[in-house]
Amino acid sequence: MIPAWSVVLTALAYLCALFAIAHLADTSGRRLMSGRARTTIYALALGVYCTSWTFYGSVGFAHRNGFDFLGIYVGPILVIGLGHRFVARIVTIAKSQNITSIADFVGARYGKSERVAAMVCLVAVIGALPYISLQLKAVANSLSVFLAATGGPAPLADLPVLGDLAFLVALVLAGFACAFGTRHIDATEHQDGLVLAIAVESLIKLIAFLALGLFVVYGLFDGGADLLAQATRAAGDAPPIWQRTSNWPTFLTLTVLSSFAALLLARQFHMAIVENRDVQDVRRAAWMFPLYLILINLFVLPL
């Protein structure tokens, strides 16, 4: 049985590794962020679009609603892949206006109105809070599952505040954001450490999801054909996945919403627009980011 301390130690080691990567990029990684690797790092950083929803939500959504989950990813593929010139235009405008957030961008479109910027900021905060809480809950639940597998009580579980895993995760992430998200006083300065850490996380998410999918398909079953045959027998009278898919208006609505989310989500706007160093980087992201989304969803249906 896995000891509880090893789970905590592994989580801390992972966080320390991210801190080290971010610190390296901020101190001695200028050459890396200005070389050929910059465009790849930029494209991978856009993978911040894939949150815990990709791991938990997509699989459950596909189980209940068939192919509807694809609409969540078709939108960003269309915006970044086919609309990369539009994205590049936004990057150019943001650079010329010293834009640092989606609120600044919208406010600049209305004569740099502070009222408009404040309203956009307020709406973004209100809309993001429930979403952030879901992410924290997902991380906390994941840790709870691992700790439950140890067979013993979770560390600090009896304490009223410190026993709340979601609260502890929020503290750690807040510390990371303060350490590397606000490292530079100049708001127009690029946060190289934050970008590189997110790019590395995106790569880890992709590797983890592909590894899990390969294990399920070829470890638990004898390939895709065997998985499909056993799933068909186990389903019995349950409707096949294509019959669980909603009609085209629902799919179109999801696609349109995800298209807006590809740029209007605060984290997406920051990574795609604010942290962009060269407009030409958008061109490589136009094929790398769609490929990333395709690969990370490759095993959603088998799972």
C-alpha positions in Angstrom: 0.0 0.0 0.0 1.3 3.5 -0.9 2.1 5.6 2.2 0.3 8.9 2.5 3.5 10.8 2.9 4.7 9.7 -0.6 1.6 11.2 -2.2 2.2 14.5 -0.5 5.9 14.4 -1.3 5.3 13.7 -4.9 2.9 16.6 -5.2 5.4 18.9 -3.5 8.2 17.7 -5.7 6.1 18.4 -8.8 5.3 21.9 -7.6 8.9 22.5 -6.7 9.9 21.4 -10.2 7.5 24.0 -11.7 8.9 26.7 -9.4 12.4 25.8 -10.5 11.4 25.9 -14.2 9.8 29.2 -13.8 12.7 30.6 -11.8 15.1 29.3 -14.5 13.2 31.1 -17.2 13.1 34.3 -15.3 16.7 34.4 -14.4 18.8 32.6 -17.1 16.2 31.6 -19.7 16.2 34.7 -21.8 18.1 33.0 -24.5 15.6 30.1 -24.6 12.6 32.5 -24.7 14.2 34.5 -27.6 15.4 31.5 -29.7 13.7 29.0 -31.9 12.1 27.3 -29.0 10.1 30.4 -28.2 7.4 29.6 -30.8 7.0 26.1 -29.6 6.8 27.3 -26.0 4.2 29.9 -27.0 2.1 27.2 -28.8 2.3 24.8 -25.8 1.3 27.7 -23.4 -2.0 28.0 -25.3 -2.7 24.5 -23.9 -3.8 26.3 -20.7 -7.2 26.0 -22.5 -7.2 22.4 -21.4 -8.0 22.3 -17.7 -9.5 19.7 -15.4 -12.5 19.8 -17.7 -10.5 18.0 -20.3 -9.6 15.2 -17.9 -12.9 14.8 -16.1 -15.5 16.7 -18.0 -14.8 15.6 -21.6 -15.0 11.9 -20.7 -18.2 12.3 -18.7 -19.7 14.6 -21.3 -18.9 12.1 -24.1 -20.5 9.3 -22.1 -23.7 11.3 -21.6 -23.9 13.3 -24.8 -21.8 11.5 -27.4 -19.8 13.6 -29.8 -21.1 16.9 -28.3 -17.8 17.2 -26.4 -16.0 17.9 -29.7 -17.7 21.3 -30.0 -15.7 22.5 -27.0 -12.5 22.0 -29.0 -13.7 22.7 -32.6 -14.1 26.3 -31.7 -10.5 27.0 -30.7 -9.2 24.9 -33.6 -11.1 27.2 -36.0 -10.1 30.4 -34.3 -6.4 29.7 -33.9 -6.0 27.4 -36.8 -8.0 29.1 -39.6 -8.3 32.5 -38.0 -4.6 33.0 -37.1 -4.4 36.2 -39.2 -7.2 37.6 -37.1 -5.4 36.6 -33.9 -2.2 38.2 -35.3 -4.1 41.4 -35.9 -5.2 41.5 -32.3 -1.6 40.9 -31.2 -0.5 43.8 -33.3 -3.1 46.1 -31.8 -2.3 45.0 -28.3 1.4 45.7 -28.7 0.8 49.1 -30.2 -1.6 50.0 -27.3 0.4 48.3 -24.5 -2.5 46.1 -23.7 -2.0 43.9 -20.6 -5.5 42.3 -20.2 -8.8 41.7 -21.9 -10.2 44.6 -19.9 -7.5 47.0 -21.3 -8.3 45.7 -24.8 -12.0 46.3 -24.7 -11.5 49.7 -23.0 -9.0 50.7 -25.7 -11.7 50.0 -28.3 -13.9 52.7 -26.6 -11.3 55.5 -26.3 -9.4 53.9 -23.4 -12.5 54.2 -21.3 -11.7 53.3 -17.7 -15.3 52.7 -16.9 -15.6 50.1 -19.7 -12.4 48.5 -18.6 -13.6 48.3 -15.0 -16.9 46.8 -16.1 -15.2 44.2 -18.2 -12.8 43.4 -15.4 -15.8 43.0 -13.0 -17.6 40.7 -15.4 -14.5 38.6 -15.9 -13.9 38.2 -12.2 -17.6 37.2 -11.5 -17.5 34.7 -14.4 -14.1 33.3 -13.4 -14.7 32.7 -9.7 -17.1 29.7 -10.2 -14.8 28.3 -12.8 -11.7 28.7 -10.6 -13.6 27.0 -7.7 -14.3 24.0 -10.0 -10.6 23.7 -10.9 -9.6 23.8 -7.2 -12.3 21.2 -6.4 -11.0 19.0 -9.2 -7.4 19.2 -7.9 -8.5 18.6 -4.3 -10.6 15.6 -5.4 -7.7 14.1 -7.3 -5.5 14.4 -4.2 -8.3 12.9 -2.1 -8.5 9.9 -4.4 -4.7 9.3 -4.1 -4.7 9.8 -0.4 -7.7 7.4 0.0 -5.7 4.8 -1.8 -3.1 4.9 1.0 -5.7 3.4 3.4 -5.0 6.0 6.1 -6.3 9.4 7.0 -5.1 12.4 5.0 -2.4 14.5 6.6 -3.9 17.4 8.6 -7.4 16.0 7.9 -8.7 16.7 11.4 -7.7 20.4 11.3 -10.6 22.8 10.5 -8.8 24.9 7.9 -5.6 23.2 7.0 -7.5 20.0 6.5 -9.3 21.5 3.5 -7.3 20.4 0.4 -8.9 22.9 -1.9 -7.8 25.7 0.5 -4.2 24.4 0.6 -4.1 24.1 -3.2 -5.4 27.7 -3.5 -2.7 28.9 -1.2 0.0 27.2 -3.2 -1.3 28.5 -6.5 -1.7 32.0 -5.1 1.9 31.8 -4.0 3.0 30.7 -7.4 1.0 33.5 -9.1 2.5 36.1 -6.8 6.0 34.8 -7.2 6.1 34.6 -11.0 3.0 36.4 -12.3 3.9 39.7 -10.7 7.6 39.3 -10.7 8.2 42.4 -12.9 7.0 45.8 -11.9 6.4 46.9 -15.5 3.0 45.6 -16.6 4.2 45.3 -20.2 7.1 43.0 -19.3 6.7 39.4 -20.4 6.4 36.8 -17.6 8.8 34.3 -19.1 8.7 32.0 -16.0 5.0 31.8 -16.0 4.8 31.0 -19.7 7.5 28.3 -19.6 5.9 26.7 -16.5 2.5 26.6 -18.3 4.1 25.2 -21.4 5.7 22.4 -19.5 2.4 21.7 -17.7 0.7 21.5 -21.1 3.2 19.0 -22.3 2.8 16.9 -19.1 -1.0 16.9 -19.5 -0.7 15.7 -23.0 1.8 12.9 -22.1 -0.3 11.8 -19.1 -3.6 11.7 -21.2 -1.9 9.8 -24.0 -0.3 7.4 -21.6 -3.6 6.7 -19.9 -5.3 6.2 -23.2 -2.7 3.8 -24.5 -2.8 1.8 -21.2 -6.6 1.4 -21.4 -6.7 0.5 -25.1 -3.6 -1.8 -25.2 -3.1 -2.7 -21.5 -6.6 -3.5 -20.3 -7.8 -4.5 -23.8 -6.2 -6.1 -26.9 -6.5 -3.0 -29.0 -9.2 -0.7 -30.2 -11.2 -3.5 -31.9 -11.3 -5.6 -28.7 -12.3 -2.6 -26.7 -15.1 -1.7 -29.1 -16.4 -5.3 -29.1 -16.5 -5.6 -25.3 -18.0 -2.2 -25.0 -20.8 -3.1 -27.4 -21.5 -6.3 -25.5 -21.5 -4.5 -22.1 -23.7 -1.7 -23.4 -26.6 -4.1 -24.0 -29.7 -2.1 -24.9 -28.1 1.3 -24.2 -28.1 3.6 -27.2 -24.9 3.9 -29.1 -22.7 7.0 -28.7 -23.9 8.6 -32.0 -27.5 8.4 -30.8 -26.6 10.2 -27.6 -25.3 13.1 -29.5 -27.5 16.2 -29.5 -28.9 17.8 -32.6 -26.7 20.2 -34.7 -28.0 23.5 -33.0 -26.6 22.3 -29.7 -23.2 21.3 -31.3 -23.1 24.7 -33.2 -23.8 26.6 -29.9 -21.0 24.8 -28.1 -18.7 25.5 -31.1 -19.6 29.2 -31.1 -19.1 29.5 -27.3 -15.8 27.8 -27.4 -14.7 30.0 -30.3 -15.2 33.0 -28.1 -13.6 31.3 -25.2 -10.4 30.7 -27.2 -9.6 34.4 -26.9 -12.0 35.9 -24.4 -11.1 33.8 -21.4 -8.8 35.8 -19.3 -6.1 33.1 -19.3 -6.3 32.6 -23.0 -6.1 36.3 -23.8 -3.1 36.6 -21.6 -1.2 33.7 -23.1 -2.2 34.2 -26.8 -2.1 38.0 -26.9 -0.3 39.6 -23.9 2.6 37.1 -23.7 3.2 37.0 -27.4 6.7 38.2 -28.2 6.5 38.0 -32.0 3.5 38.1 -34.3 5.1 35.4 -36.4 4.7 33.0 -33.5 1.0 32.9 -34.2 1.7 31.2 -37.5 3.3 28.1 -35.9 0.6 28.0 -33.2 -1.9 27.9 -36.0 -1.0 24.2 -36.6 0.6 23.2 -33.3 -2.3 24.2 -31.0 -5.0 22.4 -33.1 -2.7 19.3 -33.2 -2.4 19.5 -29.4 -6.2 19.6 -29.0 -6.6 16.7 -31.4 -4.0 14.6 -29.6 -5.3 15.3 -26.1 -8.8 14.2 -27.1 -7.7 11.2 -29.0 -8.6 8.7 -26.3 -11.7 10.5 -24.8 -14.1 8.1 -26.4 -12.2 4.9 -25.4 -12.0 6.2 -21.8 
